[in-house]
Amino acid sequence: MNEQEMKERTKQFALRVIKLVAALPETRVGEVIGKQLVRSGTSVGANYRAACRAKSKKDFVYKINVVEEEADESLFWLEMIREASLLPANRVDALLKEADELTAIMTATGRTAKQRMRAGRGSPDRGSPDRGSPDRGS
């Protein structure tokens, strides 16, 4: 998956989160969890885009770590929705899977970027296992 495809994937994740939150019950719990999930879920896409514009390898690693944290937080809130039975499991499961996959991708991307930085091997791969990017300096 290249950078542009990952930008689109994270944006679609954010849109799906927004739609799911709109379906939550209009209770205090639904509102609180919904706000948290919208914040973290939309942050995944926004921060991935910021990582793509990183000024240095170190900046890229920092920003990808933020994306990883937000994806993992989204996973947590989705688990809460499912386990608290705020929505039927079949409404939540696909988004849970996507949050888990995005967390794993960003974890691997951050790990690879750190290893490349330590080895002095050019720039991180910007979220794409099959695409390198030009060296942006440190």
Sine and cosine of phi, psi and omega as CSV:
sin_phi,cos_phi,sin_psi,cos_psi,sin_omega,cos_omega
0.00,0.00,0.79,-0.61,-0.01,-1.00
-1.00,0.02,0.05,-1.00,-0.07,-1.00
-0.84,0.54,-0.71,0.71,-0.03,-1.00
-0.91,0.42,-0.66,0.75,0.04,-1.00
-0.90,0.43,-0.61,0.79,0.03,-1.00
-0.94,0.34,-0.58,0.81,0.09,-1.00
-0.86,0.50,-0.70,0.72,0.00,-1.00
-0.92,0.39,-0.66,0.75,-0.01,-1.00
-0.89,0.46,-0.69,0.73,-0.01,-1.00
-0.95,0.33,-0.52,0.85,0.07,-1.00
-0.93,0.36,-0.67,0.74,0.04,-1.00
-0.90,0.45,-0.59,0.81,0.08,-1.00
-0.86,0.50,-0.73,0.69,0.01,-1.00
-0.87,0.49,-0.68,0.73,0.01,-1.00
-0.90,0.43,-0.64,0.77,0.04,-1.00
-0.91,0.41,-0.61,0.79,0.06,-1.00
-0.88,0.47,-0.73,0.69,0.00,-1.00
-0.85,0.53,-0.70,0.71,0.01,-1.00
-0.91,0.42,-0.64,0.77,0.01,-1.00
-0.91,0.41,-0.69,0.73,0.00,-1.00
-0.89,0.46,-0.59,0.81,0.03,-1.00
-0.89,0.46,-0.39,0.92,-0.01,-1.00
-1.00,-0.02,-0.09,1.00,-0.01,-1.00
-0.91,0.40,0.46,-0.89,0.04,-1.00
-0.89,0.45,0.54,-0.84,0.00,-1.00
-1.00,0.09,0.91,0.42,0.05,-1.00
-0.87,-0.49,0.17,-0.98,0.03,-1.00
-0.85,0.52,-0.71,0.70,0.00,-1.00
-0.90,0.45,-0.72,0.69,0.02,-1.00
-0.86,0.51,-0.66,0.75,0.00,-1.00
-0.92,0.38,-0.70,0.71,-0.04,-1.00
-0.91,0.41,-0.76,0.65,0.00,-1.00
-0.91,0.42,-0.63,0.78,0.03,-1.00
-0.87,0.50,-0.70,0.71,0.02,-1.00
-0.89,0.47,-0.67,0.74,0.01,-1.00
-0.89,0.45,-0.69,0.72,-0.03,-1.00
-0.93,0.38,-0.66,0.75,0.04,-1.00
-0.88,0.48,-0.68,0.73,-0.01,-1.00
-0.88,0.48,-0.78,0.63,-0.05,-1.00
-0.95,0.30,-0.64,0.77,-0.05,-1.00
-0.92,0.40,-0.64,0.77,0.03,-1.00
-0.97,0.23,-0.44,0.90,0.02,-1.00
-0.92,0.40,-0.47,0.88,0.02,-1.00
-0.84,0.54,-0.78,0.62,-0.01,-1.00
-0.93,0.38,-0.69,0.72,-0.03,-1.00
-0.89,0.45,-0.68,0.73,-0.02,-1.00
-0.97,0.25,-0.48,0.88,0.10,-0.99
-0.90,0.44,-0.69,0.73,0.04,-1.00
-0.87,0.50,-0.65,0.76,0.04,-1.00
-0.90,0.44,-0.64,0.77,0.03,-1.00
-0.89,0.46,-0.59,0.81,0.01,-1.00
-0.91,0.41,-0.34,0.94,0.02,-1.00
-0.97,-0.25,0.31,0.95,-0.05,-1.00
-0.82,0.57,0.58,-0.81,-0.03,-1.00
-1.00,0.07,-0.29,0.96,-0.03,-1.00
-0.40,-0.92,0.15,-0.99,0.06,-1.00
-0.88,0.47,-0.69,0.73,-0.01,-1.00
-0.89,0.46,-0.68,0.74,0.04,-1.00
-0.89,0.46,-0.66,0.75,0.03,-1.00
-0.87,0.49,-0.74,0.67,-0.01,-1.00
-0.86,0.50,-0.71,0.71,0.01,-1.00
-0.86,0.51,-0.74,0.67,-0.07,-1.00
-0.94,0.35,-0.60,0.80,0.05,-1.00
-0.91,0.42,-0.58,0.81,0.06,-1.00
-0.90,0.43,-0.58,0.81,0.07,-1.00
-0.90,0.43,-0.69,0.73,0.02,-1.00
-0.87,0.49,-0.70,0.72,0.03,-1.00
-0.85,0.52,-0.72,0.70,-0.01,-1.00
-0.89,0.45,-0.67,0.75,-0.01,-1.00
-0.93,0.36,-0.62,0.79,0.05,-1.00
-0.91,0.42,-0.66,0.75,0.02,-1.00
-0.93,0.38,-0.62,0.78,0.06,-1.00
-0.90,0.43,-0.64,0.77,0.06,-1.00
-0.87,0.50,-0.67,0.74,0.05,-1.00
-0.85,0.53,-0.69,0.73,0.02,-1.00
-0.86,0.51,-0.76,0.65,-0.04,-1.00
-0.91,0.41,-0.58,0.81,0.06,-1.00
-0.91,0.41,-0.64,0.77,0.07,-1.00
-0.88,0.47,-0.65,0.76,0.02,-1.00
-0.89,0.46,-0.68,0.73,0.02,-1.00
-0.87,0.49,-0.71,0.71,-0.02,-1.00
-0.92,0.39,-0.76,0.65,-0.10,-1.00
-0.95,0.31,-0.42,0.91,0.07,-1.00
-1.00,0.02,0.04,1.00,0.00,-1.00
0.83,0.56,0.63,0.78,0.06,-1.00
-0.96,0.27,-0.47,0.88,0.11,-0.99
-0.64,-0.77,0.39,-0.92,0.06,-1.00
-0.89,0.46,0.57,-0.82,-0.03,-1.00
-0.79,0.61,-0.65,0.76,-0.05,-1.00
-0.91,0.41,-0.31,0.95,0.07,-1.00
-0.99,0.16,-0.40,0.92,-0.16,-0.99
-0.96,-0.29,-0.50,0.87,-0.20,-0.98
-0.85,0.53,-0.69,0.73,-0.02,-1.00
-0.90,0.43,-0.63,0.78,0.01,-1.00
-0.95,0.32,-0.58,0.82,0.11,-0.99
-0.86,0.52,-0.72,0.69,0.00,-1.00
-0.88,0.47,-0.68,0.73,0.00,-1.00
-0.91,0.42,-0.67,0.74,0.04,-1.00
-0.88,0.48,-0.65,0.76,0.03,-1.00
-0.90,0.43,-0.69,0.72,0.02,-1.00
-0.90,0.43,-0.69,0.72,0.02,-1.00
-0.89,0.45,-0.63,0.77,0.05,-1.00
-0.88,0.48,-0.71,0.70,0.00,-1.00
-0.90,0.44,-0.67,0.74,0.01,-1.00
-0.88,0.47,-0.72,0.70,-0.04,-1.00
-0.94,0.34,-0.56,0.83,0.08,-1.00
-0.89,0.46,-0.74,0.67,0.00,-1.00
-0.91,0.41,-0.64,0.77,0.01,-1.00
-0.89,0.46,-0.72,0.69,0.02,-1.00
-0.89,0.46,-0.67,0.74,0.01,-1.00
-0.89,0.46,-0.72,0.69,0.01,-1.00
-0.89,0.45,-0.69,0.73,-0.01,-1.00
-0.88,0.48,-0.67,0.74,0.02,-1.00
-0.90,0.44,-0.68,0.73,0.01,-1.00
-0.89,0.45,-0.68,0.73,0.02,-1.00
-0.91,0.41,-0.60,0.80,0.02,-1.00
-0.90,0.44,-0.72,0.69,0.01,-1.00
-0.90,0.44,-0.59,0.81,-0.03,-1.00
-0.99,0.14,-0.17,0.99,-0.02,-1.00
0.94,0.34,0.48,0.87,-0.10,-1.00
-0.99,-0.16,0.89,0.46,0.11,-0.99
0.95,0.31,-0.33,-0.94,-0.14,-0.99
-1.00,-0.02,0.42,-0.91,0.09,-1.00
-0.88,0.48,0.31,-0.95,-0.10,-0.99
-1.00,0.09,0.07,1.00,0.12,-0.99
0.84,0.54,0.68,0.73,0.13,-0.99
1.00,0.09,0.18,0.98,-0.07,-1.00
-0.79,-0.61,0.87,-0.49,0.01,-1.00
-0.94,0.35,-0.31,0.95,-0.07,-1.00
-0.92,-0.39,0.24,0.97,-0.06,-1.00
-0.60,-0.80,0.86,-0.52,0.12,-0.99
-1.00,0.03,0.07,-1.00,0.06,-1.00
-0.68,-0.73,0.35,-0.93,-0.02,-1.00
-0.89,0.46,0.48,-0.88,0.01,-1.00
-0.90,0.45,0.80,-0.60,-0.02,-1.00
-0.97,-0.25,0.08,1.00,0.00,-1.00
0.98,0.20,0.14,-0.99,-0.01,-1.00
-0.98,-0.20,0.00,0.00,0.00,0.00
